């Protein structure tokens, strides 16, 4: 257990994050999404990669060295509503707080751009993760890309 903690602590020290729409950042985000959503969860590529994946779309990608290990798509619904999307973490890097780190980063970026609320679609299997971060379910269960989901919402504060 001590060795695992030490490894995780050392890993976080060398983690780097990139936010933007540069082609290399998008390619890293797409690579992870393909690994997690298409190969692992069985979502069809034509559903996973949609009209919102435009050349100017911004993504956050966390890297372990040069390896992309976690990503999320940054977008808004309107001027005051953040819409975190396509958040995923590579299987071998889960349970290390990277998903939480991504979501907190997205929320801070949203607040900096004037967002007051965050509204997202969460897989039912991830509902508890989002609830722990202050999100509340605001819809019935619905199907998105063949997966059971719910809409979840959180009020954002300027000090987040």
VOMAR-135160 format. One record per atom (N, C-alpha, C): residue number from 1; residue in one letter; atom name; y, z, x. Coordinates in nm, 3 decimals. Each point is the difference from the previous one (the first is absolute). Last residue first. Example, Ala and Ser with C-alpha at 12.3 -4.5 7.8 and 13.67 -1.06 7.14 Angstrom:
# VOMAR-135160
    i  aa  at       py       pz       px
    2   S   N   -0.225    0.708    1.285
    2   S  CA    0.119    0.006    0.082
    2   S   C    0.109    0.073   -0.077
    1   A   N   -0.572   -0.007    0.029
    1   A  CA    0.119    0.000   -0.089
    1   A   C    0.120    0.000    0.090
This chain:
# VOMAR-135160
    i  aa  at       py       pz       px
  160   X   N    2.871   -0.675   -1.468
  160   X  CA   -0.142   -0.029    0.028
  160   X   C   -0.015   -0.077    0.128
  159   X   N    0.410    0.152   -0.247
  159   X  CA   -0.041    0.075    0.119
  159   X   C   -0.146   -0.025    0.037
  158   X   N    0.226   -0.191   -0.390
  158   X  CA    0.065   -0.050    0.122
  158   X   C   -0.046    0.072    0.126
  157   X   N   -0.321   -0.060   -0.431
  157   X  CA    0.118    0.078    0.034
  157   X   C    0.055   -0.050    0.134
  156   X   N   -0.331   -0.198   -0.435
  156   X  CA    0.029    0.009    0.143
  156   X   C    0.128    0.081    0.021
  155   X   N   -0.411   -0.025   -0.393
  155   X  CA    0.144   -0.001    0.023
  155   X   C    0.022    0.017    0.150
  154   X   N   -0.445   -0.222   -0.229
  154   X  CA    0.055    0.116    0.069
  154   X   C    0.151   -0.017    0.011
  153   X   N   -0.498   -0.224   -0.249
  153   X  CA    0.144    0.003    0.024
  153   X   C    0.040    0.130    0.069
  152   X   N   -0.443   -0.372   -0.147
  152   X  CA    0.042    0.134    0.038
  152   X   C    0.146   -0.005    0.043
  151   X   N   -0.427   -0.296   -0.274
  151   X  CA    0.137    0.001    0.052
  151   X   C    0.036    0.145    0.028
  150   X   N   -0.513   -0.190    0.023
  150   X  CA    0.100    0.064   -0.086
  150   X   C    0.136   -0.019    0.065
  149   X   N   -0.539   -0.247    0.023
  149   X  CA    0.124    0.052    0.057
  149   X   C    0.080    0.075   -0.106
  148   X   N   -0.508   -0.273    0.140
  148   X  CA    0.067    0.090   -0.095
  148   X   C    0.119    0.067    0.068
  147   X   N   -0.197   -0.495    0.134
  147   X  CA   -0.010    0.142    0.035
  147   X   C    0.078    0.083   -0.102
  146   X   N   -0.019   -0.495    0.031
  146   X  CA   -0.137    0.048   -0.018
  146   X   C   -0.020    0.147    0.031
  145   X   N    0.431   -0.219    0.016
  145   X  CA   -0.087   -0.065    0.099
  145   X   C   -0.143    0.054   -0.006
  144   X   N    0.253    0.280   -0.297
  144   X  CA    0.081   -0.086    0.086
  144   X   C   -0.091   -0.054    0.109
  143   X   N   -0.013    0.291   -0.509
  143   X  CA   -0.071   -0.070    0.106
  143   X   C    0.097   -0.091    0.075
  142   X   N    0.086    0.494   -0.265
  142   X  CA   -0.003   -0.145   -0.020
  142   X   C   -0.072   -0.063    0.118
  141   X   N    0.128    0.516   -0.259
  141   X  CA   -0.075   -0.075    0.101
  141   X   C    0.000   -0.148   -0.038
  140   X   N    0.414    0.283   -0.168
  140   X  CA   -0.144    0.005   -0.020
  140   X   C   -0.066   -0.077    0.114
  139   X   N    0.473    0.220    0.103
  139   X  CA   -0.061   -0.106   -0.080
  139   X   C   -0.145    0.034   -0.028
  138   X   N    0.305    0.249    0.290
  138   X  CA    0.090   -0.036   -0.111
  138   X   C   -0.057   -0.115   -0.084
  137   X   N   -0.113    0.419    0.408
  137   X  CA   -0.050   -0.114   -0.075
  137   X   C    0.092   -0.026   -0.119
  136   X   N    0.176    0.228    0.460
  136   X  CA   -0.061    0.033   -0.128
  136   X   C   -0.043   -0.128   -0.070
  135   X   N    0.132    0.201    0.541
  135   X  CA   -0.003   -0.104   -0.101
  135   X   C   -0.070    0.050   -0.126
  134   X   N    0.059    0.235    0.439
  134   X  CA    0.103    0.016   -0.101
  134   X   C    0.005   -0.106   -0.108
  133   X   N   -0.320    0.075    0.376
  133   X  CA    0.129   -0.039    0.056
  133   X   C    0.111   -0.005   -0.105
  132   X   N   -0.455    0.099   -0.108
  132   X  CA    0.033    0.097    0.106
  132   X   C    0.136   -0.028    0.062
  131   X   N   -0.178   -0.308   -0.311
  131   X  CA    0.044    0.123   -0.068
  131   X   C    0.039    0.106    0.103
  130   X   N   -0.190   -0.403    0.156
  130   X  CA    0.139   -0.016   -0.042
  130   X   C    0.053    0.124   -0.071
  129   X   N   -0.454   -0.001    0.131
  129   X  CA    0.083   -0.018    0.120
  129   X   C    0.147   -0.006   -0.041
  128   X   N   -0.318   -0.007   -0.343
  128   X  CA    0.020    0.136    0.054
  128   X   C    0.088   -0.005    0.124
  127   X   N   -0.136   -0.415   -0.198
  127   X  CA    0.096    0.074   -0.082
  127   X   C    0.030    0.139    0.057
  126   X   N   -0.308   -0.376    0.138
  126   X  CA    0.104    0.053    0.089
  126   X   C    0.101    0.087   -0.074
  125   X   N   -0.368   -0.229   -0.218
  125   X  CA   -0.064    0.076    0.108
  125   X   C    0.101    0.062    0.096
  124   X   N    0.141   -0.294   -0.347
  124   X  CA   -0.039    0.130   -0.056
  124   X   C   -0.064    0.087    0.108
  123   X   N    0.356   -0.360    0.144
  123   X  CA   -0.140   -0.003   -0.039
  123   X   C   -0.036    0.139   -0.050
  122   X   N    0.503   -0.156   -0.036
  122   X  CA   -0.096    0.071    0.085
  122   X   C   -0.141   -0.024   -0.052
  121   X   N    0.544   -0.196   -0.022
  121   X  CA   -0.133   -0.011   -0.060
  121   X   C   -0.097    0.064    0.096
  120   X   N    0.542    0.129   -0.046
  120   X  CA   -0.105   -0.077    0.064
  120   X   C   -0.124   -0.009   -0.087
  119   X   N    0.560    0.169    0.070
  119   X  CA   -0.099   -0.033   -0.102
  119   X   C   -0.104   -0.089    0.065
  118   X   N    0.456    0.346    0.113
  118   X  CA   -0.108   -0.080    0.056
  118   X   C   -0.104   -0.018   -0.109
  117   X   N    0.566    0.121    0.026
  117   X  CA   -0.132    0.018   -0.057
  117   X   C   -0.099   -0.088    0.076
  116   X   N    0.457    0.001    0.113
  116   X  CA   -0.005    0.136   -0.054
  116   X   C   -0.138    0.035   -0.053
  115   X   N    0.264   -0.370    0.374
  115   X  CA   -0.103    0.028   -0.100
  115   X   C   -0.001    0.147   -0.039
  114   X   N    0.279   -0.245    0.345
  114   X  CA    0.053    0.034   -0.131
  114   X   C   -0.102    0.030   -0.109
  113   X   N   -0.052   -0.097    0.489
  113   X  CA    0.046   -0.122   -0.067
  113   X   C    0.044    0.026   -0.144
  112   X   N   -0.176    0.347    0.275
  112   X  CA    0.108   -0.057    0.082
  112   X   C    0.057   -0.126   -0.063
  111   X   N   -0.379    0.198   -0.198
  111   X  CA    0.118    0.084   -0.022
  111   X   C    0.119   -0.056    0.077
  110   X   N   -0.412   -0.210    0.076
  110   X  CA    0.048   -0.024   -0.136
  110   X   C    0.126    0.079   -0.029
  109   X   N   -0.224    0.080    0.404
  109   X  CA    0.065   -0.131    0.003
  109   X   C    0.058   -0.035   -0.137
  108   X   N   -0.254    0.389    0.025
  108   X  CA    0.126    0.017    0.076
  108   X   C    0.076   -0.132    0.008
  107   X   N   -0.428   -0.011   -0.196
  107   X  CA    0.093    0.073   -0.085
  107   X   C    0.134    0.019    0.070
  106   X   N   -0.353   -0.193    0.246
  106   X  CA    0.048   -0.091   -0.105
  106   X   C    0.103    0.068   -0.088
  105   X   N   -0.213    0.268    0.320
  105   X  CA    0.091   -0.096    0.064
  105   X   C    0.057   -0.097   -0.103
  104   X   N   -0.329    0.297   -0.146
  104   X  CA    0.124    0.073    0.028
  104   X   C    0.103   -0.093    0.066
  103   X   N   -0.429   -0.174   -0.068
  103   X  CA    0.069    0.018   -0.127
  103   X   C    0.132    0.074    0.020
  102   X   N   -0.282   -0.059    0.378
  102   X  CA    0.052   -0.127   -0.050
  102   X   C    0.082    0.018   -0.126
  101   X   N   -0.226    0.377    0.171
  101   X  CA    0.110   -0.039    0.088
  101   X   C    0.064   -0.130   -0.048
  100   X   N   -0.389    0.146   -0.217
  100   X  CA    0.115    0.084   -0.035
  100   X   C    0.121   -0.040    0.083
   99   X   N   -0.400   -0.205    0.111
   99   X  CA    0.045   -0.046   -0.131
   99   X   C    0.123    0.077   -0.046
   98   X   N   -0.214    0.137    0.399
   98   X  CA    0.075   -0.124    0.017
   98   X   C    0.050   -0.057   -0.133
   97   X   N   -0.282    0.410    0.118
   97   X  CA    0.139    0.010   -0.044
   97   X   C    0.082   -0.127    0.011
   96   X   N   -0.482    0.078    0.080
   96   X  CA    0.080    0.045    0.115
   96   X   C    0.149    0.007   -0.034
   95   X   N   -0.401   -0.180   -0.252
   95   X  CA   -0.005    0.147    0.005
   95   X   C    0.076    0.055    0.121
   94   X   N   -0.143   -0.506    0.060
   94   X  CA    0.031    0.077   -0.120
   94   X   C   -0.016    0.149    0.024
   93   X   N   -0.091   -0.392    0.296
   93   X  CA    0.121    0.078    0.023
   93   X   C    0.041    0.082   -0.123
   92   X   N   -0.375   -0.316    0.027
   92   X  CA   -0.023    0.097    0.108
   92   X   C    0.122    0.087    0.031
   91   X   N    0.023   -0.354   -0.338
   91   X  CA   -0.102    0.101   -0.032
   91   X   C   -0.014    0.107    0.107
   90   X   N    0.468   -0.246   -0.077
   90   X  CA   -0.130   -0.043    0.051
   90   X   C   -0.100    0.114   -0.013
   89   X   N    0.410   -0.032   -0.334
   89   X  CA   -0.029    0.055    0.133
   89   X   C   -0.139   -0.048    0.040
   88   X   N    0.428   -0.135   -0.386
   88   X  CA   -0.139    0.014    0.042
   88   X   C   -0.010    0.049    0.144
   87   X   N    0.349   -0.166   -0.450
   87   X  CA   -0.020    0.103    0.103
   87   X   C   -0.148    0.010    0.033
   86   X   N    0.276   -0.294   -0.321
   86   X  CA   -0.099   -0.045    0.098
   86   X   C   -0.015    0.097    0.118
   85   X   N    0.440    0.097   -0.262
   85   X  CA   -0.109   -0.088   -0.041
   85   X   C   -0.090   -0.031    0.118
   84   X   N    0.468    0.286   -0.235
   84   X  CA   -0.095   -0.006    0.113
   84   X   C   -0.124   -0.077   -0.043
   83   X   N    0.491    0.015   -0.200
   83   X  CA   -0.134   -0.034   -0.047
   83   X   C   -0.094   -0.013    0.121
   82   X   N    0.525    0.217   -0.177
   82   X  CA   -0.091   -0.040    0.107
   82   X   C   -0.136   -0.031   -0.061
   81   X   N    0.504    0.018   -0.230
   81   X  CA   -0.143    0.032   -0.011
   81   X   C   -0.080   -0.064    0.112
   80   X   N    0.484   -0.052   -0.104
   80   X  CA   -0.023    0.144    0.010
   80   X   C   -0.148    0.039   -0.003
   79   X   N    0.177   -0.461   -0.028
   79   X  CA    0.083    0.065    0.104
   79   X   C   -0.030    0.148    0.018
   78   X   N   -0.402   -0.282   -0.188
   78   X  CA    0.142   -0.024   -0.025
   78   X   C    0.077    0.082    0.104
   77   X   N   -0.450   -0.047    0.064
   77   X  CA   -0.004   -0.061   -0.133
   77   X   C    0.142   -0.038   -0.042
   76   X   N   -0.192    0.029    0.522
   76   X  CA    0.066    0.074   -0.107
   76   X   C   -0.017   -0.078   -0.130
   75   X   N   -0.275    0.050    0.513
   75   X  CA    0.069   -0.081   -0.100
   75   X   C    0.064    0.092   -0.102
   74   X   N   -0.343   -0.024    0.474
   74   X  CA    0.123    0.059   -0.052
   74   X   C    0.063   -0.097   -0.100
   73   X   N   -0.527    0.098    0.194
   73   X  CA    0.102   -0.101   -0.030
   73   X   C    0.119    0.070   -0.063
   72   X   N   -0.384    0.190    0.367
   72   X  CA    0.046    0.001   -0.139
   72   X   C    0.109   -0.105   -0.015
   71   X   N   -0.425    0.204    0.375
   71   X  CA    0.112   -0.084   -0.042
   71   X   C    0.038    0.026   -0.144
   70   X   N   -0.331    0.139    0.481
   70   X  CA    0.047    0.038   -0.133
   70   X   C    0.121   -0.086   -0.035
   69   X   N   -0.241   -0.063    0.409
   69   X  CA   -0.093    0.093   -0.063
   69   X   C    0.042    0.044   -0.140
   68   X   N    0.048   -0.391    0.446
   68   X  CA    0.061    0.047   -0.125
   68   X   C   -0.101    0.087   -0.075
   67   X   N    0.031   -0.079    0.542
   67   X  CA   -0.085   -0.013   -0.117
   67   X   C    0.073    0.048   -0.125
   66   X   N    0.140    0.019    0.475
   66   X  CA    0.029   -0.129   -0.063
   66   X   C   -0.080   -0.024   -0.127
   65   X   N    0.080    0.488    0.130
   65   X  CA    0.009   -0.099    0.106
   65   X   C    0.042   -0.132   -0.062
   64   X   N   -0.068    0.229   -0.360
   64   X  CA   -0.062    0.083    0.102
   64   X   C   -0.013   -0.093    0.121
   63   X   N    0.343   -0.039   -0.450
   63   X  CA   -0.088   -0.052    0.103
   63   X   C   -0.054    0.111    0.088
   62   X   N    0.243   -0.112   -0.519
   62   X  CA   -0.024    0.098    0.106
   62   X   C   -0.104   -0.057    0.094
   61   X   N    0.368   -0.230   -0.362
   61   X  CA   -0.132   -0.002    0.061
   61   X   C   -0.004    0.108    0.107
   60   X   N    0.305   -0.194   -0.456
   60   X  CA   -0.014    0.102    0.104
   60   X   C   -0.142   -0.013    0.052
   59   X   N    0.327   -0.390   -0.244
   59   X  CA   -0.122    0.081    0.006
   59   X   C    0.019    0.109    0.103
   58   X   N    0.297   -0.408   -0.315
   58   X  CA   -0.011    0.097    0.110
   58   X   C   -0.125    0.086   -0.017
   57   X   N    0.171   -0.530   -0.151
   57   X  CA   -0.055    0.129   -0.045
   57   X   C   -0.016    0.092    0.120
   56   X   N    0.141   -0.478   -0.002
   56   X  CA    0.099    0.106    0.023
   56   X   C   -0.047    0.139   -0.045
   55   X   N   -0.272   -0.403   -0.050
   55   X  CA    0.037    0.013    0.142
   55   X   C    0.102    0.110    0.029
   54   X   N   -0.324    0.064   -0.425
   54   X  CA    0.094   -0.104    0.043
   54   X   C    0.037    0.020    0.147
   53   X   N   -0.333    0.194   -0.376
   53   X  CA   -0.012   -0.008    0.146
   53   X   C    0.084   -0.117    0.052
   52   X   N   -0.059    0.091   -0.467
   52   X  CA    0.094    0.096    0.059
   52   X   C   -0.007    0.002    0.154
   51   X   N   -0.293   -0.262   -0.287
   51   X  CA    0.133   -0.060    0.008
   51   X   C    0.104    0.096    0.060
   50   X   N   -0.508    0.105    0.132
   50   X  CA    0.064   -0.051   -0.120
   50   X   C    0.139   -0.055    0.026
   49   X   N   -0.504    0.190    0.188
   49   X  CA    0.119   -0.061    0.061
   49   X   C    0.071   -0.079   -0.108
   48   X   N   -0.381    0.224   -0.145
   48   X  CA    0.061    0.095    0.095
   48   X   C    0.130   -0.055    0.058
   47   X   N   -0.269   -0.272   -0.283
   47   X  CA    0.064    0.108   -0.076
   47   X   C    0.073    0.097    0.093
   46   X   N   -0.250   -0.358    0.181
   46   X  CA    0.110   -0.060   -0.078
   46   X   C    0.068    0.102   -0.092
   45   X   N   -0.386    0.127    0.261
   45   X  CA    0.119   -0.024    0.083
   45   X   C    0.117   -0.056   -0.079
   44   X   N   -0.366    0.317   -0.235
   44   X  CA    0.010   -0.140    0.039
   44   X   C    0.128   -0.022    0.083
   43   X   N   -0.265    0.469   -0.011
   43   X  CA    0.106   -0.070   -0.074
   43   X   C    0.007   -0.143    0.052
   42   X   N   -0.298    0.377    0.153
   42   X  CA   -0.045   -0.118   -0.071
   42   X   C    0.103   -0.070   -0.086
   41   X   N   -0.010    0.401    0.321
   41   X  CA    0.004    0.024   -0.144
   41   X   C   -0.039   -0.122   -0.083
   40   X   N   -0.008   -0.011    0.491
   40   X  CA   -0.054    0.131   -0.040
   40   X   C   -0.009    0.016   -0.152
   39   X   N    0.183   -0.408    0.192
   39   X  CA   -0.135    0.023    0.049
   39   X   C   -0.061    0.130   -0.052
   38   X   N    0.447   -0.109   -0.145
   38   X  CA   -0.090   -0.114   -0.023
   38   X   C   -0.142    0.032    0.044
   37   X   N    0.343    0.334    0.057
   37   X  CA   -0.006   -0.041   -0.141
   37   X   C   -0.100   -0.113   -0.026
   36   X   N    0.054    0.183    0.452
   36   X  CA   -0.018    0.107   -0.098
   36   X   C   -0.021   -0.054   -0.142
   35   X   N    0.076   -0.305    0.371
   35   X  CA   -0.110    0.090    0.035
   35   X   C   -0.031    0.098   -0.113
   34   X   N    0.376   -0.281   -0.042
   34   X  CA   -0.123   -0.078   -0.011
   34   X   C   -0.121    0.088    0.027
   33   X   N    0.421    0.188    0.063
   33   X  CA   -0.026   -0.019   -0.142
   33   X   C   -0.128   -0.082   -0.021
   32   X   N    0.154    0.056    0.442
   32   X  CA   -0.051    0.126   -0.057
   32   X   C   -0.034   -0.016   -0.148
   31   X   N    0.197   -0.371    0.212
   31   X  CA   -0.131    0.028    0.062
   31   X   C   -0.061    0.126   -0.061
   30   X   N    0.441   -0.111   -0.119
   30   X  CA   -0.098   -0.084   -0.068
   30   X   C   -0.141    0.024    0.054
   29   X   N    0.360    0.218    0.214
   29   X  CA   -0.018    0.053   -0.136
   29   X   C   -0.107   -0.079   -0.074
   28   X   N    0.126   -0.160    0.421
   28   X  CA   -0.073    0.127    0.015
   28   X   C   -0.028    0.062   -0.137
   27   X   N    0.270   -0.385    0.012
   27   X  CA   -0.139   -0.034    0.036
   27   X   C   -0.085    0.126    0.014
   26   X   N    0.465    0.049   -0.075
   26   X  CA   -0.070   -0.046   -0.119
   26   X   C   -0.146   -0.031    0.030
   25   X   N    0.268    0.109    0.362
   25   X  CA   -0.016    0.118   -0.086
   25   X   C   -0.074   -0.038   -0.127
   24   X   N    0.117   -0.345    0.294
   24   X  CA   -0.107    0.083    0.059
   24   X   C   -0.025    0.125   -0.083
   23   X   N    0.359   -0.289   -0.128
   23   X  CA   -0.130   -0.062   -0.022
   23   X   C   -0.114    0.085    0.056
   22   X   N    0.450    0.239   -0.164
   22   X  CA   -0.037   -0.092    0.107
   22   X   C   -0.143   -0.049   -0.021
   21   X   N    0.276    0.321   -0.261
   21   X  CA   -0.059   -0.121   -0.058
   21   X   C   -0.038   -0.101    0.108
   20   X   N    0.037    0.577    0.001
   20   X  CA    0.077   -0.123   -0.003
   20   X   C   -0.077   -0.115   -0.061
   19   X   N   -0.088    0.497    0.269
   19   X  CA    0.044   -0.033   -0.134
   19   X   C    0.081   -0.128    0.007
   18   X   N   -0.374    0.320    0.310
   18   X  CA    0.092   -0.113   -0.006
   18   X   C    0.030   -0.027   -0.146
   17   X   N   -0.219    0.412    0.354
   17   X  CA    0.021   -0.056   -0.132
   17   X   C    0.102   -0.114    0.009
   16   X   N   -0.388    0.300    0.324
   16   X  CA    0.135   -0.055   -0.014
   16   X   C    0.009   -0.067   -0.136
   15   X   N   -0.326    0.380    0.301
   15   X  CA    0.024   -0.082   -0.118
   15   X   C    0.143   -0.053    0.006
   14   X   N   -0.201    0.319    0.309
   14   X  CA    0.015   -0.139    0.043
   14   X   C    0.017   -0.096   -0.118
   13   X   N   -0.050    0.471   -0.068
   13   X  CA    0.106   -0.012    0.100
   13   X   C    0.019   -0.145    0.042
   12   X   N   -0.351    0.121   -0.294
   12   X  CA    0.129   -0.003   -0.068
   12   X   C    0.115   -0.015    0.100
   11   X   N   -0.439    0.050    0.169
   11   X  CA    0.015   -0.127   -0.067
   11   X   C    0.137   -0.010   -0.066
   10   X   N   -0.130    0.407    0.195
   10   X  CA    0.034   -0.099    0.102
   10   X   C    0.024   -0.136   -0.064
    9   X   N   -0.149    0.338   -0.283
    9   X  CA    0.133    0.034    0.049
    9   X   C    0.045   -0.101    0.104
    8   X   N   -0.438   -0.036   -0.162
    8   X  CA    0.095   -0.038   -0.104
    8   X   C    0.143    0.028    0.045
    7   X   N   -0.348    0.139    0.287
    7   X  CA    0.006   -0.146   -0.008
    7   X   C    0.105   -0.044   -0.101
    6   X   N   -0.087    0.458    0.030
    6   X  CA    0.069   -0.046    0.120
    6   X   C    0.014   -0.152   -0.003
    5   X   N   -0.253    0.199   -0.339
    5   X  CA    0.141    0.033   -0.017
    5   X   C    0.080   -0.054    0.118
    4   X   N   -0.462   -0.039    0.029
    4   X  CA    0.052   -0.091   -0.101
    4   X   C    0.149    0.026   -0.021
    3   X   N   -0.228    0.292    0.285
    3   X  CA    0.011   -0.132    0.061
    3   X   C    0.058   -0.101   -0.098
    2   X   N   -0.094    0.433   -0.156
    2   X  CA    0.115    0.003    0.089
    2   X   C    0.021   -0.137    0.065
    1   X   N   -0.384    0.057   -0.264
    1   X  CA    0.120    0.000   -0.083
    1   X   C    0.125    0.000    0.087
